[in-house]
């Protein structure tokens, strides 16, 4: 009986550790418009959950390269400054539990999600990002597929037309000793988080209170070279 209680307690604490703590900034700020997608990440209602059968259909119907304008001073896309001049090479942003930050619904103003490299391999360039550095140490995070930028919204993060005048599109990378980073939003002061345990094929991406001097594995992210299919080095008996 004692062992039964011990096992029950272990599962209880594991469940609690994976539940995100909603930030005090969960309500929309004055600068945020209600986009009609709720305050927390919710799967898009009209899209299938990508899996082996639906990946190809998903790619054919949605992965159309569209140039999204960058909004600068005066909100005039034609006169927008080239924020890409200090952009990194394409990178992958991966959680400690192996989820790649990626787009699901490709239209701007939709939530971003996490998918394992296996499930994300047919998403074309949606799991790839560029880190745009600014002199003050802040960064913008721009998606390689749609050209939109990562933006804080409600209890999570969306991708939106890049606007260098929007503080909720700026982030600070706080480095850990293990070379992982904590991704903190400038506008909300909250950090990107994804539960270390998942019950679905996708990871929900939240904004929560930044963990300082406390367990933070669910806020650790790794910025790596793009994780993509690699061609074979050589092939034997090709016929």
matplotlib code that plots the C-alpha trace (Angstrom):
import matplotlib.pyplot as plt

x = [0.0, 2.9, 4.3, 0.9, 0.8, 4.3, 3.5, 0.4, 2.3, 4.9, 2.4, 0.7, 3.8, 4.7, 1.3, 1.6, 5.1, 3.8, 0.9, 1.8, 1.5, -0.4, 1.3, -0.3, -0.1, -2.7, -5.2, -4.8, -2.7, -4.0, -1.9, -3.4, -6.5, -8.8, -8.0, -10.9, -8.6, -9.0, -6.4, -4.6, -3.3, -6.2, -5.8, -7.1, -10.7, -10.5, -7.1, -6.3, -3.7, -0.7, 0.2, 1.5, -1.7, -2.4, 1.1, 1.1, -2.4, -1.4, 1.6, -0.2, -3.0, -1.2, 2.5, 2.4, 5.3, 3.8, 5.8, 4.5, 5.5, 7.5, 5.9, 8.2, 7.9, 4.6, 3.3, 4.2, 5.4, 7.0, 9.2, 9.9, 13.6, 15.3, 15.3, 16.9, 20.3, 21.3, 19.5, 21.0, 21.1, 18.0, 17.8, 15.6, 14.3, 13.7, 12.3, 14.1, 11.5, 12.2, 9.5, 10.4, 8.8, 6.7, 3.6, 0.4, -2.2, -0.1, -2.3, -0.8, -2.4, -2.5, -0.8, 2.6, 3.1, 5.7, 6.2, 8.9, 11.4, 9.7, 6.3, 7.7, 9.8, 7.2, 6.4, 8.8, 10.4, 7.7, 9.9, 12.8, 13.4, 15.9, 17.1, 17.3, 19.6, 19.2, 21.9, 20.1, 20.5, 16.9, 15.9, 13.0, 12.3, 11.2, 9.7, 11.5, 8.4, 5.9, 8.2, 6.1, 7.4, 6.9, 4.6, 3.3, -0.5, -2.7, -1.3, 0.8, 2.5, 1.3, 3.0, 2.1, 3.3, 6.7, 6.4, 9.6, 7.4, 5.6, 7.4, 5.5, 7.5, 10.8, 12.5, 15.5, 17.5, 18.6, 21.4, 21.7, 24.9, 24.0, 23.8, 20.0, 18.1, 15.1, 13.1, 11.6, 9.1, 10.0, 6.4, 4.9, 8.0, 6.8, 8.7, 8.0, 7.1, 6.0, 5.0, 7.7, 5.0, 2.4, -0.7, -1.0, 1.2, 1.8, 3.2, 1.2, 3.4, 2.5, 3.7, 4.3, 6.1, 9.8, 11.4, 14.3, 16.2, 13.6, 12.9, 12.9, 13.3, 10.0, 11.4, 14.7, 15.1, 17.9, 18.8, 20.4, 21.2, 18.1, 16.9, 15.9, 16.0, 19.6, 20.4, 22.4, 26.2, 26.2, 23.8, 24.7, 22.7, 20.5, 18.7]
y = [0.0, 2.3, 1.8, 2.6, 5.9, 6.7, 6.0, 8.1, 11.0, 10.8, 11.1, 13.9, 16.0, 15.2, 16.4, 19.6, 20.4, 20.3, 22.7, 26.2, 29.0, 31.7, 35.1, 38.1, 39.6, 37.1, 39.8, 41.7, 44.9, 48.2, 47.8, 44.4, 44.0, 41.1, 38.8, 36.4, 33.4, 33.4, 34.2, 30.8, 28.6, 26.8, 24.5, 26.1, 24.7, 24.3, 22.5, 18.9, 18.0, 17.1, 13.5, 11.0, 11.1, 14.8, 16.2, 16.2, 17.6, 20.3, 21.3, 21.4, 23.5, 26.0, 26.2, 28.9, 31.3, 34.8, 37.9, 39.6, 43.3, 44.8, 47.7, 50.5, 54.2, 55.6, 52.0, 52.4, 49.0, 50.6, 52.8, 50.3, 50.0, 46.7, 45.1, 42.0, 43.6, 42.2, 38.9, 35.5, 32.5, 30.4, 28.5, 26.1, 27.0, 23.8, 23.3, 21.1, 18.4, 18.4, 20.5, 22.8, 26.2, 26.4, 27.7, 25.7, 28.1, 30.1, 33.2, 36.0, 36.5, 32.8, 30.9, 29.3, 25.7, 23.1, 19.9, 17.3, 17.2, 14.1, 15.7, 19.0, 17.6, 18.3, 21.8, 23.3, 26.4, 27.0, 25.6, 27.9, 31.4, 34.2, 36.1, 39.9, 41.7, 45.3, 47.5, 47.5, 43.7, 43.0, 40.7, 40.1, 36.5, 36.2, 33.1, 32.0, 30.6, 33.5, 36.5, 37.2, 37.9, 36.2, 38.3, 38.0, 37.8, 36.8, 33.7, 32.7, 33.8, 34.4, 35.3, 38.7, 41.1, 42.4, 45.8, 47.3, 49.8, 47.0, 46.1, 42.8, 41.7, 42.3, 39.6, 39.3, 36.1, 35.2, 32.6, 29.6, 27.9, 24.9, 27.3, 27.1, 30.4, 31.8, 33.9, 36.9, 39.3, 43.0, 44.2, 41.7, 40.8, 37.1, 34.2, 31.5, 28.2, 24.8, 21.9, 19.2, 16.5, 16.4, 14.3, 15.5, 15.4, 19.1, 21.3, 24.3, 27.5, 29.7, 33.0, 32.6, 34.3, 34.1, 31.5, 32.9, 30.8, 28.1, 25.1, 26.3, 23.3, 24.2, 27.6, 26.4, 26.7, 25.8, 27.8, 25.4, 25.1, 24.2, 20.7, 19.5, 16.3, 15.6, 13.9, 10.7, 11.0, 8.2, 5.5, 1.9, 0.0, 3.0, 0.8]
z = [0.0, 0.8, -2.7, -4.2, -2.4, -3.5, -7.2, -7.0, -5.5, -8.2, -11.0, -9.2, -9.0, -12.7, -13.8, -11.8, -13.2, -16.8, -16.2, -17.4, -14.9, -16.6, -16.5, -14.9, -18.4, -19.7, -20.3, -23.6, -23.2, -24.5, -27.6, -28.4, -30.5, -30.0, -32.9, -32.3, -31.5, -27.8, -25.1, -25.1, -27.9, -29.6, -32.6, -35.8, -36.3, -40.1, -40.3, -39.8, -37.2, -39.3, -39.4, -41.9, -44.0, -43.9, -44.2, -48.0, -48.3, -45.7, -47.7, -51.1, -49.8, -47.6, -48.2, -50.8, -50.6, -49.9, -49.3, -46.2, -46.0, -43.1, -41.4, -40.3, -39.4, -40.6, -41.2, -44.8, -46.1, -49.2, -47.0, -44.3, -43.3, -44.0, -40.6, -42.2, -42.4, -39.1, -39.5, -38.8, -41.1, -40.9, -37.5, -35.7, -32.2, -30.2, -26.7, -24.2, -24.9, -28.6, -30.1, -33.0, -33.0, -36.2, -37.9, -38.2, -39.7, -42.1, -42.2, -40.0, -36.5, -35.8, -32.9, -33.2, -32.1, -31.5, -33.5, -33.3, -36.1, -37.5, -37.7, -39.0, -41.8, -44.5, -43.3, -45.8, -44.2, -41.5, -38.7, -39.7, -38.3, -38.5, -35.5, -36.2, -33.9, -32.8, -31.1, -27.8, -27.5, -28.3, -31.2, -33.6, -34.6, -38.2, -39.9, -43.0, -44.7, -44.3, -43.4, -40.4, -36.9, -33.5, -31.4, -27.8, -27.6, -24.6, -23.0, -26.0, -29.1, -32.7, -36.0, -37.4, -40.0, -38.8, -37.2, -35.6, -33.7, -31.8, -28.5, -28.3, -31.4, -29.6, -27.4, -25.1, -25.1, -21.6, -21.7, -19.4, -18.5, -20.7, -23.8, -23.8, -23.9, -22.1, -24.6, -22.8, -24.5, -24.2, -24.2, -21.6, -19.7, -19.9, -21.3, -23.9, -22.3, -23.5, -21.2, -21.0, -21.2, -23.9, -24.7, -28.3, -31.4, -31.0, -28.3, -27.1, -26.8, -23.8, -22.3, -18.6, -15.7, -16.3, -14.0, -12.1, -9.6, -9.9, -12.1, -15.7, -18.0, -19.7, -20.5, -22.0, -25.8, -28.1, -31.2, -33.7, -37.4, -39.2, -38.5, -42.0, -44.1, -45.1, -48.5, -48.3, -48.6, -51.2, -52.6, -53.4, -56.0, -57.1, -59.6]

ax = plt.figure().add_subplot(projection="3d")
ax.plot(x, y, z, "-o")
ax.set_aspect("equal")
plt.show()
